[in-house]
Amino acid sequence: MAGITFDPNPDEHYYAGYRFEPLRTFDISKSFALLDDRGGTLVVGLKRRLDEYASAYAETSYDMFGQKRSLAQTYGILFTPDSFWSVDAGTVVGQVRDDTTDPLTNLQRSDFDRYAPSLAVSYVDDEAGIKANARGEVRIEDSSDHSRDQNTYLFAGGLSWKTSEDWRFLANIDAVISDARSPDTVFQDTDYMEASIGYAYRPVEDDRLNALFRYTWLYDMHGNNQLVSGSTGDLFAPAQRSHILSMDVDYDLLPRLTVGAKYGFRYGEVKNRTDDGSGTGFDEDWQISSAHLGIVRADLHVVKNWDVLLEGRVMHMPEAQTTDLGATAAVYRHLGDNFKVGTGYNFGQFSDDMRDLTFNDQGAFVNVIAKF
């Protein structure tokens, strides 16, 4: 986002800018998203402190370009009763003007209005090593011909608990459940749920060895008009319900050389897309799908703030009776102690994300890594 800000006093903050979304900027083929495929969104907003505990904010965003234009207003109040808790209550009211054509009916899609109240709560206790947050939202969408009448319920939550100086417990949950309110709607109910728990080993005295153990449960059942996976954003990805276990270990072998390894196992069921060319339907039956992923890597610190990463990968899928090999190479630049950004090339067809069921990942990539 590029913009300007104005703070006339410590209690008032005004801003205006132009916001780009990643899908708009780098993947113009994704015209199915409720995003313009050519430009960005104009944003104007303000935030004002009301008293010692509360602040109010308002924002207007105007997406004026492309075939899907929208105007939305956001209003809310942020309440911080003490140094531990914060509560954010807000609502979005907007209109979407859609000039695209539905490939199933060959008719222009209808415009619709959106109302989206939300509530977020967070708790931070640095002394106890606890950080927790939860956010819920309801999106109510209405169209004049009832073809896009739908309620969507969203929930996200996370917990980070430093159980000791060296160990940290991690938990996250994300859920999106949609409910078509009208028999005339073109949408099919869509369910997406992902929950994970993990334990991270980050020793304080000697940090040469770091490890992360994680279990993830994923249910990603797309609706009939949803062309992308909710978990990975891949086009025409299968629906899935999966259990994923992974272990990731890094060790500083030399002051300038870190070696690592990862093993992941996925067991679940998938529904593949139908072969009618639209990509909007699925086979009737679930099919068993499992996979084993192995990775070895070397991270070489070349000069100040610069790293070179080399990885070798193998993916074995028992049901398909296939074993695929891959490799990646990347160059990273450190930005501070806890953040680095890099670019590289994946020579294999698969990624290191075991939620990804598509084999279309060969090519250049940009990666951002944060660590704690």
Beta strands, then each sheet from edge to edge (+ up, - down):
strand 1: 2-9
strand 2: 12-19
strand 3: 41-49
strand 4: 54-63
strand 5: 68-79
strand 6: 85-98
strand 7: 101-102
strand 8: 107-108
strand 9: 112-125
strand 10: 130-142
strand 11: 150-161
strand 12: 167-180
strand 13: 191-201
strand 14: 209-221
strand 15: 239-254
strand 16: 257-271
strand 17: 287-303
strand 18: 306-317
strand 19: 322-334
strand 20: 339-346
strand 21: 363-370
sheet 1: 1+ 2- 3+ 4- 5+ 6- 9+ 10- 11+ 12- 13+ 14- 15+ 16- 17+ 18- 19+ 20- 21+
sheet 2: 7+ 8-
end
